[in-house]
């Protein structure tokens, strides 16, 4: 993660404002800047414009879903630290996400320690 004296940029992608606010609250004590996206197309736009350090990605979103976002990024060879946060608990869905570039998969509702632990691991490992 390229912090180089700047705060890591976190992109939270979820069509639910409640879910976005919950994730923002979980990361509120971490030294990061948070940007939000409300659907898959908005997520892709912000990923390409902002090159975030860490992405929390929902799967079920209108327009373009999270798996399509992952596939689009993989096709474009854009590599990011993407963690899928989804209510879909099927192993096949988790496998598809990991095969298409997600580094982890967390079931909704996420626990604070899950989100914070992954964020800290990523920011400490790549400083």
C-alpha positions as CSV (number, residue, x, y, z in Angstrom):
1,X,0.0,0.0,0.0
2,X,1.6,3.2,-1.1
3,X,1.0,5.4,2.0
4,X,4.3,7.4,1.7
5,X,3.2,9.9,4.3
6,X,-0.4,10.0,3.1
7,X,-3.4,8.3,4.5
8,X,-4.5,5.1,2.8
9,X,-7.5,5.5,0.7
10,X,-10.4,3.1,1.3
11,X,-13.3,2.7,-1.2
12,X,-16.5,1.3,0.3
13,X,-18.8,0.0,-2.5
14,X,-22.3,-0.9,-1.4
15,X,-25.7,0.2,-2.6
16,X,-27.0,0.3,1.0
17,X,-26.2,3.5,2.9
18,X,-26.7,1.6,6.1
19,X,-24.0,-0.9,5.1
20,X,-21.6,1.9,4.0
21,X,-22.1,3.8,7.2
22,X,-21.5,0.7,9.2
23,X,-18.2,0.0,7.4
24,X,-17.2,3.7,7.8
25,X,-17.8,3.5,11.5
26,X,-15.7,0.4,11.8
27,X,-12.8,2.2,10.1
28,X,-13.4,5.6,11.8
29,X,-10.5,5.2,14.3
30,X,-8.1,4.0,11.6
31,X,-5.8,6.6,9.9
32,X,-7.4,6.5,6.5
33,X,-9.5,8.5,4.0
34,X,-12.8,6.9,3.0
35,X,-14.6,7.3,-0.3
36,X,-18.0,5.7,-1.1
37,X,-19.5,4.2,-4.2
38,X,-23.2,3.3,-4.5
39,X,-23.2,0.7,-7.3
40,X,-20.9,-1.3,-9.5
41,X,-20.4,1.3,-12.2
42,X,-19.7,4.0,-9.7
43,X,-17.2,1.6,-8.0
44,X,-15.3,1.0,-11.3
45,X,-15.3,4.7,-12.0
46,X,-13.8,5.6,-8.6
47,X,-11.3,2.7,-8.7
48,X,-9.9,3.9,-12.0
49,X,-9.9,7.6,-11.0
50,X,-8.6,7.3,-7.4
51,X,-6.6,4.0,-7.4
52,X,-7.6,3.2,-3.8
53,X,-5.4,1.2,-1.4
54,X,-8.2,-0.9,0.0
55,X,-11.7,-1.7,-1.4
56,X,-14.6,-3.2,0.4
57,X,-17.0,-4.5,-2.2
58,X,-20.6,-5.7,-1.9
59,X,-21.8,-8.2,-4.5
60,X,-25.5,-7.5,-4.9
61,X,-25.7,-4.0,-6.3
62,X,-27.9,-2.6,-9.1
63,X,-26.6,-2.2,-12.6
64,X,-23.3,-4.0,-12.3
65,X,-22.8,-6.4,-9.4
66,X,-19.6,-7.0,-7.5
67,X,-18.5,-10.1,-9.4
68,X,-18.8,-8.1,-12.6
69,X,-16.6,-5.4,-11.1
70,X,-14.0,-8.0,-10.1
71,X,-14.1,-9.5,-13.6
72,X,-13.8,-6.1,-15.2
73,X,-10.8,-5.3,-13.1
74,X,-9.1,-8.6,-13.8
75,X,-9.6,-8.2,-17.5
76,X,-8.0,-4.7,-17.3
77,X,-5.2,-6.2,-15.2
78,X,-5.9,-3.8,-12.4
79,X,-4.7,-5.3,-9.1
80,X,-6.1,-4.0,-5.9
81,X,-6.6,-5.1,-2.3
82,X,-10.3,-6.0,-2.6
83,X,-12.3,-7.6,0.2
84,X,-15.8,-8.8,-0.7
85,X,-18.4,-8.1,2.0
86,X,-21.5,-10.0,1.1
87,X,-24.5,-11.8,2.5
88,X,-24.0,-14.6,0.0
89,X,-22.5,-17.4,1.9
90,X,-22.1,-20.0,-0.9
91,X,-18.6,-21.4,-1.2
92,X,-19.0,-21.2,-5.0
93,X,-19.6,-17.5,-4.8
94,X,-16.6,-17.0,-2.5
95,X,-14.4,-19.1,-4.9
96,X,-15.5,-17.0,-7.9
97,X,-14.6,-13.8,-6.1
98,X,-11.2,-15.1,-5.0
99,X,-10.5,-16.4,-8.6
100,X,-11.3,-12.9,-9.9
101,X,-8.9,-11.0,-7.7
102,X,-10.6,-10.6,-4.3
103,X,-8.0,-11.1,-1.5
104,X,-10.6,-12.0,1.1
105,X,-14.4,-12.6,1.6
106,X,-16.3,-11.6,4.7
107,X,-19.9,-12.5,5.4
108,X,-22.4,-9.8,6.2
109,X,-22.9,-8.5,8.7
110,X,-19.2,-8.0,9.2
111,X,-17.6,-7.9,12.6
112,X,-15.5,-4.8,13.4
113,X,-12.4,-6.9,14.1
114,X,-12.6,-8.6,10.7
115,X,-12.6,-5.3,8.8
116,X,-10.0,-3.6,11.1
117,X,-7.7,-6.6,11.2
118,X,-7.6,-6.9,7.4
119,X,-7.1,-3.1,7.0
120,X,-4.2,-3.1,9.5
121,X,-2.6,-6.2,8.0
122,X,-2.6,-4.6,4.6
123,X,-1.3,-1.2,5.7
124,X,1.4,-2.7,7.9
125,X,2.6,-5.2,5.4
126,X,3.1,-2.8,2.6
127,X,4.5,0.3,4.2
